[in-house]
Amino acid sequence: MPAAGPLVDSFGRVHTDLRISVTDRCNLRCVYCMPEEGVSWMPRSEILTFEEIERVASVAHELGVDSVRLTGGEPSVRAGITDLVARIGRIGFSDLSMTSNGTGLARLAPALVAAGLKRVNISCDSLRPERFAEVRRRGNLSNVIEAMDAVEQAGLPPVKINVVVIAGINDDEIVDLAAFGRDTGRVVRFIEFMPLDADESWEREKVVAGEEILRRINAVWPLEPASERASDPAPADRYRYADGRGEVGVITSVSRAFCGTCNRLRLTADGAIRNCLFANGEHPVRDLLRSGGDDAELAMVFRRAVWAKRAGHGINDPAFLRPTRSMSMIGG
């Protein structure tokens, strides 16, 4: 077994949250995530097996990681995903969640809950069917709304709705999306557009800052802070509605980085540990898993990844280099 002790980086941040990308494949071509054409999928042999993912998760748990989120690509397209949820669920994490685009989730919801899934985030960038189709390039809005209902009917708490806000694309729906959250009891999390799109069309002018998002909502429904950034490792700054009708979140990766409280690591579908969403350096474990490496060696890769973590992602530094992998290849 790996040596005891938490995963602490040189800045004192304790890493307890692991995001696992279970596949590089997706059934959509979202404008901020994947190119419309020319997608090259990894050969199946390069993707971690369920047994390998389970082993990495088990070692992470021994190192103090207590929260796992399954991502993609789109996790619901991975054959046997409920089996993987059950495998990870038996390890003993305090939280096991999934981020999905929702298009194929409704039919899987009861089985995923029975397997041990505890929470779901669903991406939905527009409430207007035509615009939704334009942003997603495939799929339709009704399927995503159906998935939200199905997840909650299966016994999970209200879903969190992830909205990537892009100036000139969907920023005119900020108040409408906030209203949808208030009416349904769901938490809408507005995410600043980040330089992780496969088309590399990101421009700073397309970023709608979290402060502006909150200003527009607050003008209609007054808000008050629901969390303290200094002590909250979650990526979203949370605000509650003053009238008691729920809360809303903003993820300000570009305008106001929260790197000082980040507690996350990522495992890519092809078996690389990443210590930052914007990192270019990776720490591979797949070959170690397949060449007979033991758990202590695997734990050391985790520790090296954490020790190599920088103070911040540097997205606003002149020398910043965008990651070579797009969001669909990293996982959210």
Backbone torsions as a table, in degrees:
resi	resn	phi	psi	omega
1	MET	NA	152.7	179.5
2	PRO	-66.7	153.2	177.7
3	ALA	-61.2	142.0	-178.0
4	ALA	-68.9	162.5	177.9
5	GLY	122.0	139.8	-177.1
6	PRO	-70.3	166.0	177.5
7	LEU	-88.9	99.6	-176.3
8	VAL	-116.8	128.7	179.1
9	ASP	-87.7	179.7	-174.6
10	SER	-71.3	-7.5	178.0
11	PHE	-104.4	7.0	176.0
12	GLY	86.4	6.6	179.2
13	ARG	-80.9	128.6	178.9
14	VAL	-94.9	127.1	-174.3
15	HIS	-99.7	114.0	-174.9
16	THR	-126.3	5.9	-173.9
17	ASP	-125.3	122.2	-180.0
18	LEU	-117.9	123.8	175.4
19	ARG	-99.2	121.6	-176.2
20	ILE	-111.7	116.8	174.1
21	SER	-84.1	114.8	-173.4
22	VAL	-90.6	-11.4	178.2
23	THR	-162.7	152.7	174.0
24	ASP	-91.9	-4.1	-174.6
25	ARG	-87.4	150.4	177.9
26	CYS	-145.9	152.4	179.0
27	ASN	-95.3	9.3	178.8
28	LEU	-128.1	178.5	175.1
29	ARG	-138.9	59.5	-175.0
30	CYS	-56.9	143.0	-173.3
31	VAL	-64.1	-27.5	-178.0
32	TYR	-96.5	6.3	-171.1
33	CYS	-129.3	-44.0	-173.3
34	MET	-135.8	152.1	172.2
35	PRO	-71.6	152.7	-179.0
36	GLU	-70.3	-34.3	-179.5
37	GLU	-130.6	165.6	173.0
38	GLY	76.5	24.3	179.2
39	VAL	-74.1	130.9	178.0
40	SER	-112.8	108.6	-178.3
41	TRP	-80.7	150.5	175.9
42	MET	-69.4	145.1	171.2
43	PRO	-60.4	145.8	-177.7
44	ARG	-56.4	-33.1	-178.2
45	SER	-65.2	-19.9	-179.6
46	GLU	-87.7	-13.4	-179.2
47	ILE	-85.2	139.1	177.6
48	LEU	-61.4	140.0	174.1
49	THR	-76.9	167.1	177.1
50	PHE	-60.9	-38.4	179.4
51	GLU	-63.0	-39.7	179.6
52	GLU	-69.3	-42.3	177.4
53	ILE	-61.9	-43.4	179.4
54	GLU	-59.9	-41.5	-178.9
55	ARG	-66.5	-44.3	177.8
56	VAL	-60.7	-43.2	179.6
57	ALA	-63.4	-38.7	179.7
58	SER	-64.0	-43.0	178.0
59	VAL	-64.9	-41.8	177.7
60	ALA	-59.5	-40.2	179.1
61	HIS	-62.7	-40.5	177.5
62	GLU	-64.0	-23.6	-179.4
63	LEU	-92.8	9.1	175.4
64	GLY	100.8	-1.1	176.1
65	VAL	-70.0	126.8	-177.2
66	ASP	-122.3	5.0	-179.8
67	SER	-137.7	131.5	178.4
68	VAL	-126.6	135.1	173.4
69	ARG	-122.7	128.6	177.9
70	LEU	-91.0	130.0	-178.8
71	THR	-134.0	-169.1	177.6
72	GLY	-137.9	-137.4	7.7
73	GLY	35.9	-147.4	177.5
74	GLU	-117.1	111.9	-173.7
75	PRO	-61.6	-28.5	-176.6
76	SER	-70.2	-13.0	178.8
77	VAL	-88.4	-7.4	177.9
78	ARG	-76.4	120.2	-178.9
79	ALA	-59.6	132.8	177.8
80	GLY	78.9	21.6	-175.3
81	ILE	-57.7	-31.8	179.2
82	THR	-66.0	-31.8	176.5
83	ASP	-65.3	-41.9	178.7
84	LEU	-64.0	-41.9	177.6
85	VAL	-58.6	-43.3	179.8
86	ALA	-64.1	-41.6	179.8
87	ARG	-60.6	-47.3	-178.1
88	ILE	-71.7	-35.6	179.7
89	GLY	-60.8	-32.4	-178.4
90	ARG	-74.7	-13.5	-178.6
91	ILE	-69.1	-34.4	176.4
92	GLY	111.9	22.4	177.2
93	PHE	-67.3	146.3	178.7
94	SER	-72.9	-23.2	179.7
95	ASP	-141.5	134.1	177.4
96	LEU	-137.1	111.3	-173.3
97	SER	-130.3	177.3	-178.3
98	MET	-144.6	142.9	169.6
99	THR	-109.7	127.6	-173.5
100	SER	-138.7	155.5	172.0
101	ASN	-82.1	-8.2	171.8
102	GLY	84.4	-10.9	-171.7
103	THR	-68.5	-27.3	179.5
104	GLY	-121.4	19.2	-169.9
105	LEU	-87.3	-27.5	-172.3
106	ALA	-57.6	-44.1	-177.2
107	ARG	-72.1	-22.8	-177.8
108	LEU	-90.9	-15.8	-170.6
109	ALA	-53.4	-50.7	-178.4
110	PRO	-60.5	-41.1	-179.3
111	ALA	-68.5	-36.9	179.0
112	LEU	-65.8	-41.2	178.3
113	VAL	-65.5	-43.1	178.5
114	ALA	-62.4	-30.0	-179.1
115	ALA	-78.7	-15.9	176.3
116	GLY	124.4	3.7	178.1
117	LEU	-66.5	139.2	-174.1
118	LYS	-112.8	-24.4	-178.7
119	ARG	-152.1	156.6	177.4
120	VAL	-139.1	134.7	167.4
121	ASN	-106.1	135.2	179.4
122	ILE	-123.2	130.7	179.1
123	SER	-81.1	132.0	178.3
124	CYS	-154.7	104.7	-170.0
125	ASP	-96.3	-0.3	177.8
126	SER	-161.6	148.0	174.3
127	LEU	-103.0	7.6	178.0
128	ARG	-104.4	116.7	-172.4
129	PRO	-51.4	-44.5	-177.9
130	GLU	-67.0	-42.1	179.1
131	ARG	-68.5	-39.8	177.5
132	PHE	-55.3	-46.5	-179.7
133	ALA	-64.2	-35.1	179.8
134	GLU	-68.1	-41.8	-178.8
135	VAL	-72.1	-42.5	-177.1
136	ARG	-81.2	-25.6	-178.6
137	ARG	69.9	-17.0	174.6
138	ARG	-149.1	165.8	177.8
139	GLY	81.1	173.3	178.4
140	ASN	-141.9	156.4	-172.9
141	LEU	-62.5	-37.9	-176.3
142	SER	-60.6	-35.4	178.6
143	ASN	-65.9	-36.0	-179.2
144	VAL	-71.8	-41.8	176.4
145	ILE	-62.9	-40.5	177.4
146	GLU	-60.7	-39.9	179.4
147	ALA	-64.3	-41.3	177.2
148	MET	-58.1	-46.2	179.6
149	ASP	-63.9	-43.0	-176.5
150	ALA	-64.3	-41.0	179.4
151	VAL	-61.1	-44.9	-178.9
152	GLU	-70.5	-37.8	177.6
153	GLN	-66.5	-24.9	178.4
154	ALA	-78.7	-6.3	174.0
155	GLY	113.9	0.8	178.7
156	LEU	-86.5	159.4	176.3
157	PRO	-65.3	164.8	179.3
158	PRO	-50.0	138.8	-177.4
159	VAL	-69.1	155.0	167.3
160	LYS	-93.8	137.0	-177.4
161	ILE	-105.7	120.1	179.2
162	ASN	-93.0	125.7	-179.7
163	VAL	-125.2	115.5	172.4
164	VAL	-85.3	119.0	-176.8
165	VAL	-95.8	124.9	179.7
166	ILE	-125.2	125.7	-179.1
167	ALA	-58.9	131.0	179.0
168	GLY	82.7	-4.7	179.2
169	ILE	-109.5	-57.5	-177.3
170	ASN	-140.3	11.2	-178.2
171	ASP	-69.3	-15.1	176.0
172	ASP	-77.8	-2.2	179.0
173	GLU	-105.2	7.9	-176.1
174	ILE	-55.8	-49.3	-178.3
175	VAL	-68.6	-38.4	178.4
176	ASP	-61.6	-42.6	179.7
177	LEU	-68.5	-37.9	175.7
178	ALA	-62.5	-40.6	178.3
179	ALA	-63.0	-39.1	177.7
180	PHE	-60.1	-42.2	177.6
181	GLY	-64.4	-43.6	178.7
182	ARG	-61.5	-40.7	-176.5
183	ASP	-73.0	-29.4	-175.3
184	THR	-102.5	-9.7	-176.4
185	GLY	79.4	13.0	179.4
186	ARG	-95.4	148.7	179.3
187	VAL	-91.4	118.5	176.4
188	VAL	-91.8	129.6	178.9
189	ARG	-115.8	112.3	-179.8
190	PHE	-87.0	127.9	-173.7
191	ILE	-115.9	128.0	176.3
192	GLU	-64.7	141.4	178.4
193	PHE	-63.6	123.4	-175.0
194	MET	-111.7	155.8	-179.3
195	PRO	-77.6	64.6	180.0
196	LEU	-129.6	11.4	-178.9
197	ASP	-78.7	139.8	-176.4
198	ALA	-67.3	-28.0	179.2
199	ASP	-76.4	-10.4	-178.4
200	GLU	54.3	41.5	178.6
201	SER	-98.5	4.2	-178.9
202	TRP	-59.9	134.4	173.3
203	GLU	-138.4	146.6	-178.5
204	ARG	-60.1	-30.1	179.7
205	GLU	-65.3	-18.9	179.6
206	LYS	-86.8	-5.7	-178.7
207	VAL	-84.1	125.4	171.5
208	VAL	-100.3	112.4	-173.7
209	ALA	-65.0	148.4	178.4
210	GLY	-55.5	-36.6	179.5
211	GLU	-60.9	-39.6	178.7
212	GLU	-70.1	-38.5	177.5
213	ILE	-60.2	-46.9	-180.0
214	LEU	-65.5	-36.9	179.7
215	ARG	-60.6	-42.9	-178.5
216	ARG	-67.2	-40.5	179.6
217	ILE	-69.7	-44.5	-177.6
218	ASN	-61.8	-27.8	178.6
219	ALA	-67.1	-21.8	-179.6
220	VAL	-102.9	-47.1	179.5
221	TRP	-130.2	109.3	-178.0
222	PRO	-54.0	141.2	-177.7
223	LEU	-118.4	156.7	173.0
224	GLU	-141.5	147.6	-177.2
225	PRO	-58.2	141.1	177.1
226	ALA	-117.6	-0.2	179.5
227	SER	-151.6	161.4	177.4
228	GLU	-112.1	117.7	-177.2
229	ARG	-57.4	-35.5	-175.6
230	ALA	-63.0	-23.3	-176.2
231	SER	-122.5	4.4	-175.6
232	ASP	-114.5	112.9	-179.3
233	PRO	-77.3	-10.3	-179.1
234	ALA	-62.9	148.2	-176.0
235	PRO	-70.6	-23.1	-175.6
236	ALA	-94.6	135.6	165.3
237	ASP	-80.2	124.8	-172.8
238	ARG	-102.2	139.6	177.0
239	TYR	-133.7	137.6	176.8
240	ARG	-100.3	150.5	174.4
241	TYR	-75.8	135.4	-176.8
242	ALA	-63.3	-23.4	-180.0
243	ASP	-87.3	3.7	176.4
244	GLY	86.1	6.6	-176.5
245	ARG	-90.2	52.8	173.3
246	GLY	90.8	-158.4	-178.1
247	GLU	-147.5	171.3	-179.8
248	VAL	-140.2	155.8	179.4
249	GLY	-130.1	154.7	173.0
250	VAL	-130.7	137.0	177.3
251	ILE	-111.3	110.1	-168.4
252	THR	-105.8	56.0	-176.4
253	SER	-60.7	-27.8	-176.1
254	VAL	-96.2	-52.7	-171.3
255	SER	-81.8	-28.9	-177.5
256	ARG	-150.1	83.1	-174.4
257	ALA	-60.9	145.6	-179.9
258	PHE	-113.3	29.3	-175.0
259	CYS	-59.0	-29.5	-176.1
260	GLY	-62.9	-21.3	178.9
261	THR	-116.0	9.5	-176.6
262	CYS	-64.5	131.6	179.3
263	ASN	-124.1	23.3	-170.2
264	ARG	-107.2	146.0	168.6
265	LEU	-126.7	160.5	179.6
266	ARG	-131.7	143.3	173.5
267	LEU	-116.9	117.7	-179.2
268	THR	-76.2	164.3	-177.4
269	ALA	-62.6	-28.0	179.7
270	ASP	-96.9	15.7	168.2
271	GLY	85.6	44.1	174.3
272	ALA	-122.2	134.4	175.9
273	ILE	-88.2	128.1	178.8
274	ARG	-116.7	135.2	-177.9
275	ASN	-95.4	-0.9	178.8
276	CYS	-158.2	143.7	178.6
277	LEU	-58.3	-31.9	-175.8
278	PHE	-99.8	10.1	-177.6
279	ALA	-72.2	149.3	170.1
280	ASN	-102.8	-24.3	175.5
281	GLY	-80.7	141.8	178.9
282	GLU	-133.3	161.1	-178.1
283	HIS	-125.1	94.8	-173.3
284	PRO	-70.7	143.5	176.4
285	VAL	-125.5	-11.8	-174.5
286	ARG	-60.3	-46.8	-178.8
287	ASP	-66.0	-35.5	176.6
288	LEU	-62.4	-43.4	178.8
289	LEU	-61.4	-37.7	-172.9
290	ARG	-91.7	-2.6	179.7
291	SER	-112.2	12.8	175.6
292	GLY	90.9	12.0	178.1
293	GLY	-61.5	146.6	-177.7
294	ASP	-93.0	175.5	-175.7
295	ASP	-64.8	-32.7	178.4
296	ALA	-63.7	-38.5	177.6
297	GLU	-67.6	-40.3	178.3
298	LEU	-63.8	-41.8	178.0
299	ALA	-61.7	-37.0	179.9
300	MET	-66.6	-33.5	175.2
301	VAL	-62.9	-43.0	175.8
302	PHE	-56.9	-47.4	-176.7
303	ARG	-64.2	-41.6	178.9
304	ARG	-63.0	-38.8	178.0
305	ALA	-62.1	-42.7	-179.7
306	VAL	-68.8	-42.6	179.8
307	TRP	-63.0	-28.2	-178.2
308	ALA	-84.0	-3.0	-176.3
309	LYS	-67.4	135.8	-179.8
310	ARG	-84.2	168.3	179.9
311	ALA	-62.9	-33.3	-179.4
312	GLY	-159.2	170.5	-175.8
313	HIS	-78.6	-16.5	175.0
314	GLY	70.2	23.4	-174.7
315	ILE	-62.6	-24.0	-179.7
316	ASN	-99.8	7.2	177.2
317	ASP	-85.2	144.7	179.1
318	PRO	-58.7	-28.9	-176.7
319	ALA	-90.0	7.8	-177.7
320	PHE	-61.9	133.6	174.4
321	LEU	-115.4	123.3	-179.4
322	ARG	-65.2	149.1	-178.8
323	PRO	-58.9	148.5	177.7
324	THR	-74.1	-22.3	176.1
325	ARG	-97.9	141.5	175.3
326	SER	-84.9	173.4	-176.9
327	MET	-56.6	-37.5	-178.2
328	SER	-65.5	-21.7	-179.4
329	MET	-94.8	-12.5	-176.5
330	ILE	-102.5	-42.4	-172.8
331	GLY	95.4	146.3	-174.9
332	GLY	-79.3	NA	NA
